[in-house]
Amino acid sequence: MLDTINPLTGKKYYYKDSVEAVKKRNDAQMYVDGKYVPKSHPLYKPGKYKTFNDAAFSALQNYETCPKGEVYILKNPAWKDWYKIGKAVDAVDRCKSYQTSSPHRDYELVTFAKVEDRNKAEKLLHSHFTFRSRERRGEWFHLTNYSKSKFDSALRRVNDRTSTD
């Protein structure tokens, strides 16, 4: 096969063009919702998955033992000035999972940050916003006059604290 011409390139086949090499390479990659996931991701496991939850259950041990991930702040216009502060391996994917509980699919990811220890960062954020909120219900905080820049500032401070401890 290596002596024949590749119809796509018009050149001789390169050894990495072989069907076996392409299959081997593809079998070692991970995709979630059609997007490539690098090997450095804490839930990395070769295969194709619809959501990170699907990948997490197949790699549950990595999920529980790897502290890396993201902390996020999301909102829904149905509840004015209420924000959910949480943790996830992937904040965008977590927001997608919330959409299934809303007929309007109107949850909005306000902001998020990658952190070395998502558990610790989430606890610090909860403490930070408990004293700034009018009311707290679980991971939901009633916060008035908060902009994305204020949330980003809090995320930066928490990230600084978790990366140096």
MDAnalysis code that builds the backbone (N, CA, C; Angstrom):
import MDAnalysis as mda
import numpy as np

u = mda.Universe.empty(495, n_residues=165, atom_resindex=np.repeat(np.arange(165), 3), trajectory=True)
u.add_TopologyAttr("name", ["N", "CA", "C"] * 165)
u.add_TopologyAttr("resid", np.arange(1, 166))
u.add_TopologyAttr("resname", ["MET", "LEU", "ASP", "THR", "ILE", "ASN", "PRO", "LEU", "THR", "GLY", "LYS", "LYS", "TYR", "TYR", "TYR", "LYS", "ASP", "SER", "VAL", "GLU", "ALA", "VAL", "LYS", "LYS", "ARG", "ASN", "ASP", "ALA", "GLN", "MET", "TYR", "VAL", "ASP", "GLY", "LYS", "TYR", "VAL", "PRO", "LYS", "SER", "HIS", "PRO", "LEU", "TYR", "LYS", "PRO", "GLY", "LYS", "TYR", "LYS", "THR", "PHE", "ASN", "ASP", "ALA", "ALA", "PHE", "SER", "ALA", "LEU", "GLN", "ASN", "TYR", "GLU", "THR", "CYS", "PRO", "LYS", "GLY", "GLU", "VAL", "TYR", "ILE", "LEU", "LYS", "ASN", "PRO", "ALA", "TRP", "LYS", "ASP", "TRP", "TYR", "LYS", "ILE", "GLY", "LYS", "ALA", "VAL", "ASP", "ALA", "VAL", "ASP", "ARG", "CYS", "LYS", "SER", "TYR", "GLN", "THR", "SER", "SER", "PRO", "HIS", "ARG", "ASP", "TYR", "GLU", "LEU", "VAL", "THR", "PHE", "ALA", "LYS", "VAL", "GLU", "ASP", "ARG", "ASN", "LYS", "ALA", "GLU", "LYS", "LEU", "LEU", "HIS", "SER", "HIS", "PHE", "THR", "PHE", "ARG", "SER", "ARG", "GLU", "ARG", "ARG", "GLY", "GLU", "TRP", "PHE", "HIS", "LEU", "THR", "ASN", "TYR", "SER", "LYS", "SER", "LYS", "PHE", "ASP", "SER", "ALA", "LEU", "ARG", "ARG", "VAL", "ASN", "ASP", "ARG", "THR", "SER", "THR", "ASP"])
u.atoms.positions = np.array([
    [0.814, -1.184, 0.000],
    [0.000, 0.000, 0.000],
    [0.866, 1.259, 0.000],
    [1.998, 1.246, 0.666],
    [2.832, 2.435, 0.759],
    [3.415, 2.863, -0.585],
    [3.393, 1.970, -1.588],
    [3.900, 2.310, -2.916],
    [2.824, 2.927, -3.803],
    [1.560, 2.866, -3.381],
    [0.484, 3.408, -4.206],
    [0.279, 4.895, -3.914],
    [-0.489, 5.547, -4.768],
    [-0.726, 6.988, -4.663],
    [-2.005, 7.248, -3.855],
    [-1.902, 8.155, -2.912],
    [-3.057, 8.558, -2.121],
    [-3.883, 9.509, -2.978],
    [-5.153, 9.151, -3.277],
    [-5.974, 9.995, -4.148],
    [-6.290, 11.373, -3.543],
    [-6.215, 11.497, -2.242],
    [-6.503, 12.791, -1.610],
    [-5.347, 13.771, -1.751],
    [-4.119, 13.252, -1.691],
    [-2.949, 14.137, -1.725],
    [-2.214, 14.104, -3.056],
    [-2.408, 13.029, -3.842],
    [-1.685, 12.896, -5.099],
    [-0.236, 12.451, -4.895],
    [0.107, 12.096, -3.658],
    [1.466, 11.645, -3.337],
    [1.405, 10.209, -2.845],
    [2.584, 9.602, -2.709],
    [2.625, 8.260, -2.156],
    [2.055, 8.287, -0.746],
    [1.417, 7.167, -0.368],
    [0.894, 7.053, 0.985],
    [2.024, 7.210, 1.996],
    [1.751, 7.955, 3.035],
    [2.669, 8.100, 4.156],
    [2.346, 6.961, 5.123],
    [3.306, 6.464, 5.858],
    [3.053, 5.308, 6.702],
    [1.940, 5.566, 7.726],
    [1.723, 6.839, 8.120],
    [0.658, 7.147, 9.069],
    [-0.711, 7.199, 8.412],
    [-0.777, 7.098, 7.063],
    [-2.043, 7.112, 6.344],
    [-2.696, 5.742, 6.292],
    [-1.981, 4.705, 6.683],
    [-2.534, 3.367, 6.551],
    [-3.797, 3.224, 7.381],
    [-4.706, 2.399, 6.934],
    [-5.972, 2.180, 7.618],
    [-5.733, 1.747, 9.062],
    [-4.756, 0.875, 9.259],
    [-4.464, 0.388, 10.605],
    [-3.971, 1.521, 11.512],
    [-3.092, 2.376, 10.991],
    [-2.553, 3.481, 11.790],
    [-3.644, 4.484, 12.150],
    [-4.515, 4.800, 11.198],
    [-5.600, 5.741, 11.448],
    [-6.557, 5.174, 12.490],
    [-6.909, 3.901, 12.371],
    [-7.807, 3.260, 13.337],
    [-7.180, 3.252, 14.728],
    [-5.915, 2.912, 14.819],
    [-5.230, 2.873, 16.112],
    [-5.209, 4.263, 16.746],
    [-4.937, 5.283, 15.939],
    [-4.889, 6.651, 16.432],
    [-6.276, 7.104, 16.905],
    [-7.308, 6.826, 16.124],
    [-8.666, 7.224, 16.490],
    [-9.164, 6.491, 17.733],
    [-8.788, 5.231, 17.876],
    [-9.209, 4.452, 19.037],
    [-8.595, 4.971, 20.333],
    [-7.517, 5.721, 20.255],
    [-6.842, 6.247, 21.446],
    [-7.291, 7.661, 21.788],
    [-8.291, 8.194, 21.077],
    [-8.741, 9.567, 21.323],
    [-10.085, 9.573, 22.040],
    [-10.358, 10.693, 22.706],
    [-11.626, 10.863, 23.418],
    [-12.367, 12.060, 22.831],
    [-13.684, 11.886, 22.641],
    [-14.543, 12.957, 22.163],
    [-15.787, 13.024, 23.052],
    [-16.181, 14.247, 23.426],
    [-17.413, 14.467, 24.169],
    [-18.232, 15.471, 23.373],
    [-19.435, 15.058, 23.025],
    [-20.333, 15.900, 22.228],
    [-19.645, 16.356, 20.942],
    [-18.834, 15.468, 20.360],
    [-18.160, 15.753, 19.103],
    [-16.882, 16.557, 19.227],
    [-16.511, 16.958, 20.447],
    [-15.305, 17.760, 20.631],
    [-14.184, 16.896, 21.195],
    [-12.987, 17.111, 20.678],
    [-11.805, 16.379, 21.129],
    [-11.454, 16.757, 22.575],
    [-11.107, 15.753, 23.372],
    [-10.692, 15.972, 24.765],
    [-9.249, 15.480, 24.884],
    [-8.335, 16.332, 25.358],
    [-6.919, 15.928, 25.440],
    [-6.669, 14.879, 26.532],
    [-5.557, 14.185, 26.389],
    [-5.195, 13.148, 27.355],
    [-4.953, 13.709, 28.746],
    [-4.682, 14.989, 28.863],
    [-4.410, 15.604, 30.162],
    [-5.685, 15.831, 30.984],
    [-6.855, 15.657, 30.391],
    [-8.117, 15.879, 31.092],
    [-8.295, 14.815, 32.178],
    [-8.811, 15.203, 33.382],
    [-8.930, 14.239, 34.478],
    [-9.854, 13.058, 34.189],
    [-10.803, 13.207, 33.285],
    [-11.703, 12.098, 32.964],
    [-11.338, 11.390, 31.665],
    [-10.140, 11.636, 31.179],
    [-9.753, 11.075, 29.889],
    [-9.915, 9.558, 29.864],
    [-10.632, 9.106, 28.886],
    [-10.762, 7.681, 28.602],
    [-11.129, 7.582, 27.129],
    [-10.336, 6.866, 26.344],
    [-10.619, 6.804, 24.907],
    [-12.064, 6.390, 24.627],
    [-12.660, 7.062, 23.664],
    [-14.017, 6.732, 23.261],
    [-14.787, 7.970, 22.862],
    [-16.037, 7.747, 22.477],
    [-16.921, 8.845, 22.097],
    [-18.097, 8.849, 23.062],
    [-18.338, 10.019, 23.689],
    [-19.373, 10.149, 24.700],
    [-20.246, 11.348, 24.378],
    [-21.508, 11.290, 24.777],
    [-22.428, 12.404, 24.553],
    [-22.168, 13.519, 25.568],
    [-21.939, 13.160, 26.844],
    [-21.677, 14.148, 27.889],
    [-20.513, 13.680, 28.751],
    [-20.007, 14.587, 29.580],
    [-18.957, 14.197, 30.517],
    [-19.508, 13.266, 31.593],
    [-20.815, 13.351, 31.871],
    [-21.402, 12.404, 32.822],
    [-21.232, 10.977, 32.316],
    [-21.471, 10.784, 31.010],
    [-21.268, 9.449, 30.434],
    [-19.825, 9.014, 30.616],
    [-18.904, 9.926, 30.347],
    [-17.486, 9.609, 30.502],
    [-17.138, 9.403, 31.968],
    [-17.750, 10.201, 32.855],
    [-17.431, 10.107, 34.283],
    [-17.805, 8.740, 34.839],
    [-18.943, 8.225, 34.431],
    [-19.344, 6.933, 34.966],
    [-18.460, 5.813, 34.454],
    [-17.874, 6.014, 33.289],
    [-16.957, 4.985, 32.804],
    [-15.554, 5.192, 33.366],
    [-15.306, 6.354, 33.939],
    [-14.000, 6.644, 34.545],
    [-14.206, 7.195, 35.951],
    [-15.163, 6.636, 36.686],
    [-15.555, 7.163, 37.977],
    [-14.394, 7.280, 38.952],
    [-13.491, 6.345, 38.912],
    [-12.362, 6.395, 39.831],
    [-11.540, 7.666, 39.599],
    [-11.278, 8.024, 38.341],
    [-10.546, 9.267, 38.048],
    [-11.315, 10.483, 38.538],
    [-12.625, 10.479, 38.389],
    [-13.451, 11.613, 38.795],
    [-13.338, 11.860, 40.298],
    [-13.376, 10.795, 41.072],
    [-13.349, 10.933, 42.524],
    [-11.961, 11.257, 43.054],
    [-10.924, 10.778, 42.402],
    [-9.581, 10.969, 42.942],
    [-8.871, 12.198, 42.380],
    [-9.297, 12.705, 41.238],
    [-8.627, 13.865, 40.640],
    [-9.337, 15.145, 41.076],
    [-8.649, 16.023, 41.808],
    [-9.304, 17.243, 42.291],
    [-9.443, 18.337, 41.237],
    [-8.697, 18.242, 40.144],
    [-8.744, 19.295, 39.123],
    [-10.137, 19.414, 38.523],
    [-10.459, 20.618, 38.096],
    [-11.751, 20.828, 37.456],
    [-12.041, 22.304, 37.338],
    [-13.308, 22.641, 37.483],
    [-13.734, 24.027, 37.338],
    [-14.764, 24.374, 38.410],
    [-14.781, 25.626, 38.802],
    [-15.868, 26.161, 39.611],
    [-16.628, 27.122, 38.707],
    [-17.936, 27.221, 38.930],
    [-18.753, 28.003, 38.006],
    [-19.845, 28.754, 38.747],
    [-20.377, 29.745, 38.054],
    [-21.527, 30.506, 38.545],
    [-22.524, 30.547, 37.400],
    [-23.740, 30.068, 37.674],
    [-24.764, 30.118, 36.634],
    [-26.028, 30.743, 37.189],
    [-26.894, 31.143, 36.274],
    [-28.149, 31.798, 36.664],
    [-29.261, 31.381, 35.714],
    [-30.488, 31.685, 36.136],
    [-31.658, 31.471, 35.309],
    [-32.540, 32.709, 35.479],
    [-32.968, 33.335, 34.386],
    [-33.760, 34.567, 34.495],
    [-35.091, 34.376, 35.234],
    [-35.531, 33.140, 35.401],
    [-36.771, 32.891, 36.136],
    [-36.629, 33.266, 37.610],
    [-35.394, 33.277, 38.112],
    [-35.134, 33.611, 39.513],
    [-34.148, 34.781, 39.551],
    [-34.680, 35.995, 39.524],
    [-33.864, 37.207, 39.458],
    [-32.905, 37.282, 40.651],
    [-31.663, 37.557, 40.346],
    [-30.602, 37.750, 41.346],
    [-30.233, 36.487, 42.121],
    [-30.648, 35.322, 41.656],
    [-30.232, 34.060, 42.282],
    [-29.168, 33.422, 41.400],
    [-28.072, 32.994, 42.028],
    [-26.945, 32.406, 41.307],
    [-26.558, 31.089, 41.951],
    [-26.289, 30.111, 41.117],
    [-25.798, 28.825, 41.619],
    [-24.277, 28.836, 41.523],
    [-23.641, 28.477, 42.616],
    [-22.185, 28.411, 42.656],
    [-21.826, 26.953, 42.882],
    [-21.136, 26.361, 41.915],
    [-20.859, 24.935, 42.004],
    [-19.511, 24.558, 41.434],
    [-19.278, 23.255, 41.382],
    [-18.031, 22.690, 40.866],
    [-18.369, 21.611, 39.856],
    [-17.446, 21.396, 38.945],
    [-17.631, 20.366, 37.926],
    [-16.285, 20.071, 37.282],
    [-16.237, 18.993, 36.574],
    [-15.057, 18.727, 35.766],
    [-15.076, 19.669, 34.575],
    [-16.270, 19.912, 34.026],
    [-16.429, 20.799, 32.875],
    [-17.685, 21.642, 33.079],
    [-17.530, 22.947, 33.286],
    [-18.649, 23.839, 33.609],
    [-19.654, 23.969, 32.460],
    [-19.173, 24.013, 31.241],
    [-20.079, 24.138, 30.087],
    [-20.968, 22.900, 29.997],
    [-20.374, 21.753, 30.209],
    [-21.138, 20.504, 30.182],
    [-22.152, 20.476, 31.331],
    [-21.759, 20.950, 32.503],
    [-22.686, 20.987, 33.641],
    [-23.874, 21.884, 33.326],
    [-23.622, 23.041, 32.710],
    [-24.707, 23.947, 32.346],
    [-25.668, 23.271, 31.364],
    [-25.117, 22.516, 30.430],
    [-25.962, 21.771, 29.479],
    [-26.876, 20.808, 30.221],
    [-26.369, 20.172, 31.271],
    [-27.197, 19.206, 32.002],
    [-28.329, 19.916, 32.752],
    [-28.132, 21.163, 33.168],
    [-29.204, 21.920, 33.806],
    [-30.316, 22.245, 32.817],
    [-29.977, 22.418, 31.558],
    [-30.979, 22.801, 30.555],
    [-32.111, 21.781, 30.462],
    [-31.835, 20.530, 30.769],
    [-32.877, 19.512, 30.655],
    [-33.990, 19.724, 31.674],
    [-33.733, 20.475, 32.753],
    [-34.769, 20.707, 33.760],
    [-35.539, 22.000, 33.508],
    [-35.224, 22.693, 32.438],
    [-35.904, 23.953, 32.124],
    [-36.556, 23.863, 30.744],
    [-37.859, 24.063, 30.676],
    [-38.515, 23.996, 29.366],
    [-38.043, 25.089, 28.409],
    [-37.498, 26.176, 28.954],
    [-37.029, 27.276, 28.111],
    [-35.539, 27.182, 27.791],
    [-34.867, 26.211, 28.379],
    [-33.418, 26.028, 28.166],
    [-32.682, 27.359, 28.367],
    [-32.990, 28.012, 29.507],
    [-32.500, 29.371, 29.701],
    [-31.482, 29.526, 30.835],
    [-30.889, 28.441, 31.284],
    [-29.790, 28.589, 32.237],
    [-28.612, 29.223, 31.502],
    [-27.926, 30.109, 32.184],
    [-26.798, 30.811, 31.573],
    [-25.573, 30.668, 32.459],
    [-24.486, 30.251, 31.853],
    [-23.217, 30.177, 32.561],
    [-22.653, 31.591, 32.632],
    [-22.632, 32.168, 33.827],
    [-22.155, 33.542, 33.995],
    [-20.644, 33.572, 33.811],
    [-19.955, 32.696, 34.524],
    [-18.504, 32.627, 34.423],
    [-18.017, 31.328, 35.063],
    [-16.773, 30.976, 34.780],
    [-16.175, 29.794, 35.403],
    [-14.662, 29.949, 35.380],
    [-14.002, 29.121, 36.164],
    [-12.538, 29.154, 36.210],
    [-12.010, 27.740, 36.416],
    [-10.910, 27.448, 35.757],
    [-10.210, 26.188, 35.975],
    [-9.450, 26.298, 37.290],
    [-9.507, 25.234, 38.104],
    [-8.840, 25.242, 39.406],
    [-8.124, 23.915, 39.631],
    [-7.139, 23.951, 40.494],
    [-6.380, 22.739, 40.832],
    [-7.176, 21.829, 41.769],
    [-8.012, 22.416, 42.630],
    [-8.806, 21.630, 43.579],
    [-10.229, 22.182, 43.596],
    [-11.108, 21.557, 42.827],
    [-12.475, 22.071, 42.678],
    [-13.277, 21.994, 43.976],
    [-12.998, 21.004, 44.825],
    [-13.724, 20.868, 46.088],
    [-13.389, 22.036, 47.022],
    [-12.118, 22.316, 47.174],
    [-11.673, 23.398, 48.039],
    [-12.132, 24.752, 47.492],
    [-12.012, 24.938, 46.183],
    [-12.405, 26.211, 45.564],
    [-13.899, 26.462, 45.738],
    [-14.710, 25.413, 45.594],
    [-16.152, 25.581, 45.774],
    [-16.473, 25.987, 47.220],
    [-15.834, 25.343, 48.195],
    [-16.069, 25.691, 49.602],
    [-15.688, 27.143, 49.880],
    [-14.557, 27.579, 49.326],
    [-14.139, 28.971, 49.517],
    [-15.138, 29.947, 48.890],
    [-15.633, 29.619, 47.709],
    [-16.623, 30.485, 47.058],
    [-17.919, 30.529, 47.866],
    [-18.359, 29.379, 48.370],
    [-19.578, 29.358, 49.180],
    [-19.404, 30.241, 50.417],
    [-18.252, 30.148, 51.070],
    [-17.992, 30.998, 52.243],
    [-17.983, 32.473, 51.854],
    [-17.312, 32.774, 50.771],
    [-17.212, 34.157, 50.295],
    [-18.595, 34.758, 50.051],
    [-19.461, 34.012, 49.357],
    [-20.757, 34.568, 48.974],
    [-21.821, 34.426, 50.058],
    [-21.621, 33.564, 51.038],
    [-22.587, 33.447, 52.131],
    [-22.742, 34.785, 52.840],
    [-21.643, 35.472, 53.058],
    [-21.682, 36.740, 53.773],
    [-22.097, 37.914, 52.889],
    [-22.160, 37.702, 51.594],
    [-22.529, 38.783, 50.683],
    [-23.948, 38.620, 50.137],
    [-24.558, 37.491, 50.434],
    [-25.885, 37.227, 49.870],
    [-26.989, 37.619, 50.851],
    [-28.138, 37.931, 50.298],
    [-29.309, 38.253, 51.119],
    [-29.880, 36.975, 51.707],
    [-29.735, 35.884, 50.965],
    [-30.278, 34.594, 51.381],
    [-29.490, 33.503, 50.670],
    [-29.426, 32.332, 51.304],
    [-28.743, 31.194, 50.692],
    [-29.632, 29.969, 50.834],
    [-29.725, 29.217, 49.735],
    [-30.451, 27.939, 49.743],
    [-29.571, 26.903, 49.056],
    [-28.881, 26.117, 49.870],
    [-27.954, 25.130, 49.324],
    [-26.827, 25.822, 48.581],
    [-26.738, 25.575, 47.290],
    [-25.701, 26.196, 46.457],
    [-26.219, 27.411, 45.702],
    [-27.438, 27.850, 46.010],
    [-28.035, 29.018, 45.365],
    [-27.941, 30.219, 46.301],
    [-27.483, 31.345, 45.753],
    [-27.244, 32.560, 46.532],
    [-28.019, 33.727, 45.927],
    [-28.714, 34.485, 46.779],
    [-29.433, 35.670, 46.323],
    [-28.480, 36.857, 46.423],
    [-27.991, 37.308, 45.280],
    [-26.968, 38.364, 45.217],
    [-27.464, 39.488, 44.314],
    [-27.582, 40.678, 44.866],
    [-28.030, 41.814, 44.052],
    [-26.823, 42.645, 43.631],
    [-26.965, 43.286, 42.500],
    [-25.938, 44.175, 41.943],
    [-24.602, 43.472, 41.702],
    [-24.659, 42.257, 41.235],
    [-23.420, 41.547, 40.914],
    [-23.263, 41.468, 39.410],
    [-22.078, 41.834, 38.946],
    [-21.773, 41.773, 37.516],
    [-20.799, 40.626, 37.272],
    [-20.623, 40.286, 36.023],
    [-19.671, 39.235, 35.662],
    [-18.274, 39.580, 36.174],
    [-17.905, 40.860, 36.092],
    [-16.560, 41.251, 36.537],
    [-16.375, 41.027, 38.040],
    [-17.417, 41.248, 38.849],
    [-17.327, 40.979, 40.287],
    [-17.157, 39.481, 40.541],
    [-17.921, 38.682, 39.808],
    [-17.792, 37.230, 39.955],
    [-16.393, 36.774, 39.522],
    [-15.913, 37.312, 38.402],
    [-14.571, 36.942, 37.922],
    [-13.504, 37.290, 38.950],
    [-13.657, 38.424, 39.598],
    [-12.706, 38.843, 40.621],
    [-12.694, 37.849, 41.784],
    [-13.869, 37.415, 42.213],
    [-13.952, 36.423, 43.294],
    [-13.320, 35.099, 42.868],
    [-13.564, 34.688, 41.625],
    [-12.977, 33.440, 41.126],
    [-11.453, 33.530, 41.096],
    [-10.925, 34.690, 40.684],
    [-9.463, 34.862, 40.661],
    [-8.873, 34.751, 42.069],
    [-9.520, 35.404, 43.041],
    [-9.022, 35.342, 44.422],
    [-9.030, 33.904, 44.946],
    [-10.110, 33.191, 44.686],
    [-10.199, 31.796, 45.136],
    [-9.153, 30.946, 44.422],
    [-8.985, 31.171, 43.140],
    [-7.993, 30.402, 42.374],
    [-6.588, 30.663, 42.922],
    [-6.289, 31.900, 43.259],
    [-4.987, 32.223, 43.848],
    [-4.783, 31.496, 45.174],
    [-5.827, 31.433, 45.975],
    [-5.730, 30.772, 47.278],
    [-5.588, 29.261, 47.157],
    [-6.241, 28.653, 46.180],
    [-6.174, 27.194, 46.055],
    [-4.906, 26.736, 45.351],
    [-4.320, 27.591, 44.542],
    [-3.116, 27.168, 43.809],
    [-1.841, 27.354, 44.638],
    [-1.897, 28.172, 45.693],
    [-0.704, 28.393, 46.503],
    [-0.714, 27.602, 47.802],
    [-1.864, 27.054, 48.191],
    [-1.939, 26.289, 49.453],
    [-1.373, 24.890, 49.298],
])
